Amino acid sequence: YGPKVNFKKRKLKAGNFSGLPSFSKEIVARMRKYPILESFSPIEQCNLDYDPERGSAIDPHWDDWWVWGERLVSLNLLSDTVLSMSCDSEDNLQLVPLVLQETKEMHRYKSPDISQEYPINDCSLPERLESTDCSSTKLVPLREILVAIYLPQRSLVVLSGPARYQWKHAIYRNHIKSRRICITFRELTAEFGLGGGQEELGNNLLDIALTFKGSPV
């Protein structure tokens, strides 16, 4: 559900766009209750169906910057998965070991242990820190780092800032354990907003989107 986009020529027009679907009206209203999404006005909705029998996956990528705005919002449905973040930067990241007890508390209260269901590098597991010298630090090239973000069923994730513009995101095949539906909402860039060069087009498309009377295009 969304306007017609010519990514090669960087052109945008309404085409057959008739709005976001009616079932998304309540979803958007609930999203806007979160401070980071209070001003979020989606112009496109993409529904993706991931099936392990088809080998469904999506390679590391950035969403286009010239048309899609600061925030990418995805709703994860039907099953849990892992969103993998990677960076092509030549810069280094300084890693500082956590105190073991603090790490255990973090895993107990903030995040489930996904290592059993979704295999990741062993050195990221808390028990590996038992023999670590907590005064030591290590410089690791960003391009060698993979950040695994656990996404429970019915969770909402927002990519913005460095996560949007510096890190690529992907869903790997081995992280699709059963059928998964992902609903991704995108907003337009400032070029199509107040004072932008294509403000009028942006307003027209937003008016169409928020009728919530759309059919798939």
PADRENMAR-789894 format. One line per 4 residues: number of its first residue (from 1); for each residue x negated, y negated, z negated of N, C-alpha, C. Coordinates in pm, whole numbers, plus 32768, in hexadecimal, padded with zeros to 4 digits. Example, Ala and Ser with C-alpha at 12.3 -4.5 7.8 and 13.67 -1.06 7.14 Angstrom:
BEGIN
1	7AD9,8239,7CF4,7B32,81C2,7CF4,7AD8,814A,7CF4 ~ 7AFB,80E1,7D3C,7AA9,806A,7D36,7AF6,7FFD,7CED
***
This chain:
BEGIN
1	7FAB,8075,8000,8000,8000,8000,7FA6,7F85,8000 ~ 7FAC,7F36,806E,7F57,7EC1,8072,7F51,7E83,80FC ~ 7F10,7E10,8107,7F02,7DCD,8188,7EA5,7E1A,81E5 ~ 7EA7,7DF5,8263,7E4F,7E34,82C6,7DC7,7DF1,82C1
5	7D60,7E42,82AA,7CD8,7E0C,829B,7C80,7E3F,830C ~ 7C3D,7DE2,8350,7BD8,7E05,83B4,7B50,7DEE,8372 ~ 7B14,7E59,833F,7A98,7E4B,82F4,7A23,7E23,834D ~ 7A25,7E4B,83CC,79B8,7E29,8427,79B8,7D94,8447
9	7A2D,7D5D,8465,7A37,7CCF,8488,7A54,7C76,840F ~ 7A68,7CB6,839D,7A89,7C6E,8321,7B06,7C16,8334 ~ 7B6E,7C56,8365,7BEE,7C12,837A,7C5A,7C57,8327 ~ 7CBB,7C06,82FC,7D27,7C38,82A7,7DAB,7BFE,82D7
13	7E12,7C53,82E2,7E97,7C23,8306,7EFF,7C7F,82CA ~ 7F7A,7C4F,82C8,7FE6,7C9A,8286,8003,7D1D,82CD ~ 8004,7D1D,8351,8026,7D96,839B,80B1,7DC7,8373 ~ 80BD,7E46,8353,813D,7E80,8329,814E,7E85,8292
17	80FB,7E3B,824B,80FF,7E3C,81B9,8184,7E05,8187 ~ 81CA,7E55,8137,824D,7E2D,8103,824F,7E23,806A ~ 81DB,7E30,802C,81D4,7E22,7F9A,81A0,7E9F,7F56 ~ 817F,7E91,7ED7,815A,7F05,7E86,81D8,7F58,7E6B
21	81CA,7FD8,7E4C,8240,802D,7E35,828A,8006,7DB6 ~ 8309,8026,7DB2,835D,8000,7D40,832B,803C,7CBD ~ 82F5,80B7,7CC1,82CB,80F7,7C44,8253,80B2,7C04 ~ 820F,805C,7C50,8199,8018,7C1A,81BA,7F99,7BCD
25	8234,7F6C,7BD5,8259,7EF0,7B8F,8242,7EFC,7AFA ~ 826A,7F6C,7ABF,8257,7F81,7A30,81C3,7F97,7A0F ~ 817C,7FDB,7A67,80ED,7FF2,7A51,80A1,7F6E,7A4B ~ 80BB,7F16,7AAB,8078,7E94,7AAF,809B,7E41,7A34
29	811A,7E44,7A0C,8144,7DF9,7995,80FA,7E29,7919 ~ 80E9,7EAA,790B,80A2,7EE1,7896,800D,7EC2,789C ~ 7FD3,7EC5,7914,7F45,7EA4,7922,7F29,7E16,78F5 ~ 7F84,7DBC,7914,7F70,7D2E,78F5,7F76,7D10,7860
33	7F99,7D71,780E,7F99,7D5D,777D,7F0C,7D5F,7744 ~ 7EAD,7D91,7793,7E21,7D92,7768,7DDF,7D0F,7791 ~ 7D94,7CCF,7736,7D57,7C4C,7753,7D08,7C48,77D6 ~ 7CBE,7CB2,77F4,7C6B,7CB2,786C,7CBF,7CB3,78EC
37	7D40,7CD8,78E1,7D96,7CE3,7956,7E0D,7C83,7953 ~ 7E0B,7C22,78F8,7E7B,7BC4,78ED,7E98,7B7C,7970 ~ 7E30,7B59,79BA,7E40,7B0E,7A37,7E35,7B67,7AB2 ~ 7E37,7BEA,7A9E,7E22,7C46,7B0D,7E9E,7C4E,7B66
41	7E8C,7C2E,7BE6,7EFA,7C33,7C47,7ED0,7C8E,7CBB ~ 7EF2,7D0D,7CB5,7EC6,7D6B,7D1D,7F06,7D4E,7DA3 ~ 7EB6,7D5D,7E0A,7EE4,7D47,7E93,7EE5,7DCA,7EE1 ~ 7EA0,7E2F,7EAB,7E9A,7EB1,7EED,7EA3,7F20,7E85
45	7EE7,7F8C,7EAB,7EED,8003,7E57,7ECC,807B,7EAE ~ 7E6A,80C8,7E82,7E40,813F,7ECC,7E52,81BA,7E74 ~ 7EA2,8219,7EA1,7EBA,8295,7E58,7E67,8305,7E96 ~ 7E0C,833D,7E49,7DB5,83A8,7E7A,7DD5,842B,7E33
49	7DDE,8496,7E80,7DFF,851B,7E4C,7D82,8572,7E55 ~ 7D4A,8594,7DE0,7CD2,85E8,7DDA,7CFB,8678,7DBB ~ 7CCB,86D6,7E0C,7CEB,8763,7DF9,7C69,87B4,7DFF ~ 7C48,8800,7D96,7BCB,884D,7D97,7BC6,88B4,7E07
53	7C38,88E6,7E33,7C39,8949,7E9E,7C0E,890D,7F23 ~ 7C1C,888A,7F30,7BF0,8845,7FAA,7B63,880C,7F9A ~ 7B29,881C,7F24,7AA6,87E2,7F0C,7AA9,874B,7F05 ~ 7B16,8713,7ED1,7B27,8682,7ECD,7ABA,863F,7E7C
57	7A8A,85CF,7EAE,7A23,8580,7E6B,7A19,84FA,7EB2 ~ 79CE,849E,7E76,79B2,841F,7EB9,7923,83F7,7E98 ~ 78D6,83DB,7F00,7847,83BD,7EF1,7830,8336,7EAD ~ 77B9,8321,7E75,7799,82A0,7E36,77AC,822D,7E99
61	77F1,81C5,7E6D,780E,8154,7EC6,7833,80D8,7E75 ~ 782E,8066,7EB8,7869,7FEB,7E86,78E7,7FCF,7ED7 ~ 794D,7F9A,7E99,79BE,7F67,7EE5,7995,7EE1,7F22 ~ 79C8,7EC3,7F9A,79A0,7E49,7FE1,79B3,7DCC,7F8D
65	794F,7D75,7F93,794F,7CFC,7F40,7994,7C86,7F82 ~ 7996,7C82,8008,79CC,7C0B,804C,7A64,7C03,803F ~ 7AA5,7C73,8028,7B37,7C73,8022,7B6D,7C97,7F98 ~ 7B31,7CFB,7F56,7B64,7D26,7ED3,7B1D,7CDC,7E63
69	7B6A,7CB4,7DFF,7B39,7C5B,7D97,7AEC,7C9C,7D27 ~ 7AE3,7C52,7CB9,7A8D,7C72,7C47,7AB0,7CF7,7C05 ~ 7B31,7D18,7BFD,7B5A,7D8D,7BB0,7B93,7DFC,7C08 ~ 7B5F,7E73,7BF3,7B99,7EEC,7C2F,7BDA,7F3B,7BBD
73	7C58,7F5C,7BCD,7CA2,7F9C,7B61,7CD6,8024,7B91 ~ 7CB4,808E,7B49,7CDE,8115,7B71,7D25,815C,7AFF ~ 7D92,819D,7B21,7DE0,81ED,7AC3,7DC8,8280,7AE3 ~ 7D96,82CB,7A82,7D74,8358,7A96,7DE5,83B1,7A65
77	7E1F,8401,7AC0,7E95,8451,7A9F,7E80,84E6,7ABA ~ 7ECE,8537,7A76,7ED9,85C9,7A83,7E68,8616,7A3F ~ 7DEC,85E8,7A48,7D7F,8633,7A09,7D0C,85D7,79E4 ~ 7CB6,8609,798B,7C3F,85BE,7963,7BD6,85C5,79D2
81	7B7C,8563,79D3,7B0D,8566,7A31,7A9B,8511,79FA ~ 7A33,84FF,7A4B,79C1,84AD,7A27,79A4,844C,7A99 ~ 799A,83CD,7A77,7972,8366,7AD6,78DB,8354,7ACA ~ 7892,8368,7B36,7800,8362,7B33,77D0,82DD,7B6E
85	777A,8298,7B22,7746,8216,7B4A,76B1,8221,7B67 ~ 7685,81E8,7BD8,75F7,81EA,7BFC,75CF,8162,7C32 ~ 754C,8148,7C30,7518,80C4,7C55,749D,80D5,7CAD ~ 7493,8085,7D18,7422,808E,7D74,73B1,802F,7D51
89	73BF,7FE6,7CE4,735E,7F7F,7CC0,72D3,7FBB,7CA4 ~ 726C,7F6E,7CC6,71E3,7F96,7CA8,71BA,7F6F,7C1B ~ 7212,7F2A,7BD4,71F4,7EFF,7B4B,71F2,7F77,7AED ~ 71BA,7F60,7A77,71B6,7FC7,7A0F,7217,7FA7,799F
93	7243,800D,795C,7298,7FFF,78E7,724C,8035,786F ~ 7247,7FE7,7804,7202,8014,778C,7262,8064,7735 ~ 7241,80E2,771F,7293,813A,76CD,725C,813D,763F ~ 72B5,812B,75E0,7290,812E,7553,72DE,819E,7511
97	729D,8204,74D9,72E5,8273,7498,733E,8242,7428 ~ 73B4,827E,741E,7410,825F,73B2,73EE,82B4,7337 ~ 740F,8281,72C4,7403,82D2,724B,7465,8345,7257 ~ 743A,83BC,7236,748C,8434,724B,7515,8429,720B
101	751B,83F9,7190,759C,83F2,714B,75FB,8394,7192 ~ 75C6,8322,71C0,7619,82C2,7208,764F,8300,7288 ~ 75FC,834F,72CA,7627,8390,7345,7696,83F4,732B ~ 7688,8442,72BE,76F1,84A2,729C,7774,845B,727E
105	776D,83EB,7235,77E6,83A1,7215,7826,836B,7293 ~ 77D5,8339,72F0,7809,8304,736D,7854,8370,73B9 ~ 781C,83E7,73C1,785D,8453,740A,78D9,8485,73C0 ~ 78D8,847B,733C,794B,84AC,72EF,79C3,8450,72FF
109	79AC,83CD,72FE,7A1B,836F,72FA,7A3A,8328,737D ~ 79D8,8322,73D7,79EC,82CF,744D,79F6,831F,74CE ~ 79B9,8393,74D3,79B4,83DA,7552,79B1,8470,753C ~ 79FF,84BC,7588,79F9,854D,757C,7976,8581,75B5
113	794E,85F7,758B,78D4,8632,75C1,78F7,8673,7646 ~ 78D8,8630,76B1,78FE,8662,7735,7897,86C3,776C ~ 782B,86DA,7722,77BF,872E,7756,77EB,87BE,776B ~ 784E,87EC,771E,787A,8877,772C,78C7,888B,77AE
117	7918,8828,77D1,796E,8837,7845,7931,87FC,78C3 ~ 78E3,878F,78B1,78A5,874C,7922,780F,8749,790C ~ 77C2,87A6,7945,7731,87AE,792C,76EA,872C,794E ~ 7697,86FC,78F1,7645,8686,7907,75B9,86A6,78D6
121	755E,8649,78EB,74D3,865E,78C3,74CA,867B,782F ~ 7484,86E9,780A,7479,8711,777E,743E,86A6,7724 ~ 73E5,8653,775B,73A2,85F1,7706,7401,8585,76D5 ~ 747C,8582,770A,74DD,851E,76DC,752D,854E,7665
125	751C,85CD,763E,756B,8603,75D1,7532,85DA,754A ~ 7588,85C0,74E8,755A,8590,7465,74F2,85E8,7423 ~ 7502,866F,742F,74A5,86C6,73E8,7416,86B8,741C ~ 7406,8684,7495,7380,8672,74CC,7335,8603,7484
129	737E,85B0,743A,733F,8540,73F5,7303,8568,736F ~ 731C,85E2,7343,72ED,860B,72BF,7255,8601,72B1 ~ 720E,8622,731E,717D,861F,7318,7141,85A3,7359 ~ 7198,853F,7374,716A,84C7,73BA,7130,8462,7358
133	70C2,8424,737E,708A,83B7,7330,70DB,833B,734D ~ 712B,830F,72EB,7189,82A1,7301,7144,821A,7311 ~ 70C2,8216,72FD,707A,8199,7310,7048,818B,739F ~ 7055,81F7,73EE,7022,81F6,7476,7089,81BF,74D7
137	7058,8184,7543,70B0,8156,75AE,7079,818B,7632 ~ 70CD,8185,7698,70A4,81BA,7719,70E0,8166,7787 ~ 7090,8145,77EC,70C0,80FD,7861,70E6,8163,78CC ~ 7161,815B,78FA,7193,81B8,7960,71C7,8168,79D6
141	719F,8188,7A51,71D4,8142,7AC7,726B,8151,7ACE ~ 72AF,80E4,7AE8,7341,80E8,7AEF,7372,814C,7B57 ~ 7328,815A,7BC3,7354,81B5,7C2D,7353,8248,7C03 ~ 7311,8266,7B91,730D,82F0,7B60,7378,830B,7AF6
145	73C9,82A7,7AD9,742D,82B4,7A6F,74B7,82D0,7AAA ~ 74FD,832E,7A6F,7588,8349,7A93,75DB,833C,7A14 ~ 763A,82E0,7A16,7691,82C9,79A2,7714,8314,79BA ~ 7734,836F,7960,77AF,83C0,796C,7819,8388,790F
149	7886,8357,7948,78F4,831D,78FA,7968,8380,78F8 ~ 7986,83B3,7884,79F3,8414,7875,7A7A,83CD,7884 ~ 7ACE,83FE,78DD,7B53,83C6,78F4,7BBD,842D,78D0 ~ 7BFC,841F,785C,7C67,847C,7838,7CE1,846A,7893
153	7D33,84CE,7895,7DB4,84C4,78DB,7E01,844B,78A6 ~ 7E3D,83FD,7900,7E8E,8387,78E0,7E3A,8314,78A7 ~ 7DBB,8310,78C9,7D66,82A2,789C,7D5C,8238,7909 ~ 7D3A,81BE,78DF,7D2B,814C,7939,7C9C,811A,792F
157	7C5B,8105,79A1,7BD1,80D3,79A0,7BCA,8055,79F6 ~ 7B81,7FF1,79C5,7B6E,7F72,7A0B,7AD9,7F61,7A29 ~ 7AB6,7F53,7AA7,7A2D,7F35,7ACE,7A23,7EA1,7AEF ~ 79CB,7E5A,7AA9,79B6,7DCC,7AC2,7927,7DA8,7A9F
161	78FC,7D30,7AC5,7874,7D04,7AA6,780C,7D61,7AE4 ~ 77A0,7D82,7A9A,7738,7DDB,7AD0,776D,7E63,7AFD ~ 77D2,7E98,7AB7,780B,7F19,7ADE,784E,7F11,7B67 ~ 7878,7E9A,7B8C,78B9,7E85,7C0E,7853,7E66,7C7C
165	77F1,7E14,7C5D,779A,7DDF,7CC5,770C,7E18,7CC7 ~ 76DF,7E57,7C5C,7657,7E8C,7C58,7651,7F24,7C57 ~ 76BA,7F63,7C24,76BD,7FF5,7C19,7723,802F,7C7B ~ 76FA,8098,7CC0,7757,80E1,7D15,77A8,8143,7CC0
169	781F,8165,7CED,7870,81C7,7CA5,7892,823C,7D01 ~ 78A4,82B0,7CC2,78BE,832B,7D0E,790B,838D,7CB8 ~ 794D,83EB,7CFB,798A,845F,7CB9,794F,84DA,7CFE ~ 7902,8529,7CB5,78C1,859D,7CF1,791B,8618,7CEE
173	7902,8670,7D4E,7955,86E7,7D61,795E,873D,7CE3 ~ 78EE,874B,7C9A,78EF,87A1,7C24,793B,8764,7BAF ~ 7967,86E7,7BBD,79B5,86A6,7B54,7A4C,86A8,7B71 ~ 7A72,86E9,7BDE,7B00,86FD,7BFD,7B22,878D,7BD9
177	7B5B,87A0,7B63,7B79,8827,7B31,7C04,8856,7B5A ~ 7C5F,87F9,7B6C,7CE7,8818,7B98,7D1C,879D,7BE2 ~ 7D94,87A8,7C16,7DCA,8739,7C65,7DC9,86B7,7C16 ~ 7DA0,864B,7C58,7D97,85C8,7C19,7DD1,855F,7C77
181	7E1E,8504,7C3F,7E50,8491,7C8A,7E0E,8413,7C53 ~ 7DD5,83C4,7CAB,7D99,8345,7C83,7DE4,82D4,7CC8 ~ 7E16,8276,7C7A,7E58,81FF,7CB1,7DFC,8189,7C99 ~ 7DC8,814F,7D05,7D6B,80DF,7CFB,7DAF,805F,7D2B
185	7DA5,7FF8,7CD9,7DDD,7F74,7CF9,7D6A,7F14,7D14 ~ 7D79,7EC1,7D7C,7D12,7E5F,7D9F,7D50,7DD4,7DAC ~ 7D04,7D70,7D82,7D2B,7CE5,7D92,7CD6,7CA5,7E00 ~ 7CFD,7C2E,7E2E,7CB1,7BE8,7E93,7C43,7B92,7E55
189	7BE1,7B6C,7EA5,7B76,7B14,7E77,7BA9,7A85,7E68 ~ 7B54,7A2F,7E2E,7B77,79A2,7E19,7B8F,795A,7E9E ~ 7B58,798E,7F0C,7B6D,7953,7F90,7C02,794C,7FB2 ~ 7C50,79A9,7F7B,7CDF,79AF,7F97,7D32,7975,7F24
193	7CF1,7939,7EC2,7D37,7901,7E4F,7D3F,786B,7E53 ~ 7D63,782F,7DE2,7D76,779F,7DD7,7CF8,7754,7E00 ~ 7D04,76FE,7E64,7C92,76AF,7E93,7C37,76F6,7EF4 ~ 7C52,7775,7F10,7BFF,77C1,7F6D,7C21,77A2,7FFD
197	7BC8,77C8,8057,7BDC,77AB,80E4,7C53,77F1,8121 ~ 7C7E,7861,80E6,7CF1,78AB,811A,7D5E,78B8,80AF ~ 7D6F,784B,8065,7DD2,784B,7FF8,7E5F,7869,802A ~ 7E85,782E,809B,7F0D,7842,80CD,7F28,78D4,80EE
201	7EC8,7914,8130,7ED7,79A2,8150,7EDE,79F4,80D0 ~ 7E8A,79D2,8070,7E8A,7A1B,7FF1,7F0F,7A10,7FA9 ~ 7F49,7999,7FA9,7FCC,7985,7F67,8038,79D5,7FAE ~ 8035,79D5,8032,809A,7A20,807E,8091,7AB6,8061
205	8018,7AE9,805F,8006,7B78,8045,802D,7B9C,7FB6 ~ 800F,7B43,7F59,8034,7B5D,7ECE,80CB,7B5C,7EBC ~ 810E,7B01,7F00,81A1,7AFD,7EFA,81DC,7B81,7F2C ~ 81A1,7BB7,7F97,81D0,7C37,7FCC,81B4,7CA7,7F69
209	813B,7CA9,7F35,8112,7D16,7EDB,816D,7D22,7E63 ~ 818C,7CB0,7E26,81D4,7CB1,7DA7,826B,7CB9,7DB5 ~ 829B,7CD5,7E2F,832A,7CF6,7E3D,8344,7D83,7E08 ~ 82DC,7DD5,7E08,82E6,7E62,7DDE,8356,7EAB,7E2A
213	8358,7E91,7EAC,83B9,7ED3,7F03,8373,7F18,7F78 ~ 82F6,7F3B,7F63,82A3,7F69,7FD1,82B5,7FFA,7FF9 ~ 828C,8014,8076,8282,809B,80AD,81F0,80B2,80D3 ~ 81C3,8130,80D4,8137,814B,80F8,8115,8119,8184
217	8099,80EC,8197,806D,80BD,821B,7FF6,8111,8247
***
